[in-house]
Amino acid sequence: MQIFFSVLAIIIAYLAGSIPTAYLMGRAQGIDIRKHGSGNVGATNAFRVLGKKWGIACLVLDALKGFLPVKILVFDLLMPAGWPFGAWLWVIGLAAIVGHMTSPFVGFKGGKGVATSLGVMLAIAPVPMLGGLIVALGLIWWTGYVSVGSIAGASLLPVLMLVMNLRSSSPDWVTQWVTVVLAAIIIYKHRANIARLRAGTENSIFKRQ
């Protein structure tokens, strides 16, 4: 029975993460977001194609796709039932992130995982996540490039996690290594953006003079 509920929890987290928020928002306005902007079904393209209001809403909802599965399935259901806790945080969290990146509802494609990873990390390790988020938002405001903020925030996260672990009497090394893997995945997913940044052709989220 425990195996059944474990598999069910993973499936639920994956399906929650795979809800194509930006795509659905675009469809509500008669727009297939996959055919506009970068073609990505993430919050950045929603911001660019659908507008500021929709982009912010998409960011929040995509983050909730990571936060809620961890909070509800692990903290509120599995942990009170006495299940082994540690790794389950990331089993469920990664299921949601993979769902966002490989949504079966849009041909097993998806976003780059930044917003959903943000939600998962806010549920598991909020202090380093908030530190990385502040840096990311500052760089986005300063440069106008979401990709710069996303890459910098993802890269900084393992460093902040390490600082916290070294100062903790009960370090969380599972989360430490997962943040390293997540940073690598997010940077890899931004490889086209990195190429455009080098070429000076990356799209700014702001209209600058």
Beta strands, then each sheet from edge to edge (+ up, - down):
end
